[in-house]
Amino acid sequence: MSYDFKRFRGLKKLRGWVSLDGNFWWGGLATLNGIPDPDTKQTSSRIGGTVSLPFKTHQSVKVAYSDGTYSRFGGTYQNLQVAWQYSWLGRPK
């Protein structure tokens, strides 16, 4: 789910956006002598969000954060990302 700042009243010039992200995945099973063990099924999920704020015509800064909400095997971890974006594409005239 994402939301564009242009929809807020009074922020017509701001071209930023925010999003809320979530996922769930499952993976393989360990086997012993060809027999799968259902107790080893790998499952995990994460939730996070992203904010993108332009500061010049072709440049923006994006900050994203995510955290593990459920992890059956492996470590849960937090992730913070900061990115600078530059676009060579302009608006059509």
C-alpha positions, 0 to 999 in steps of 0.5 A: 500500500502506498500514498502519494503526498500530492493528495494532501491539501496544501502540498501540491508541489511535494512529489513524495510518497510513503508505503507500508510493506509486509510479506510472509514466506515459507521454504523447504523442509530438512530430510533425513534418509529421504524422509521429510521432517515437517517440524523443520519447515521454514517460515518468516514474515516482515513488516516495514515502511518506506518514505521518499522525499524529492529535494530537487527536480531529478533527485530524491532521498528514500528511507526504508525500515523493516523488522521481522515479525515472525521467524521460525528458523534463523534470526530476526533482524531489523533493516534500515536503508537510506538511498539517494536517487537521481533520474536522468528522465525528465517530464515530456514537453 
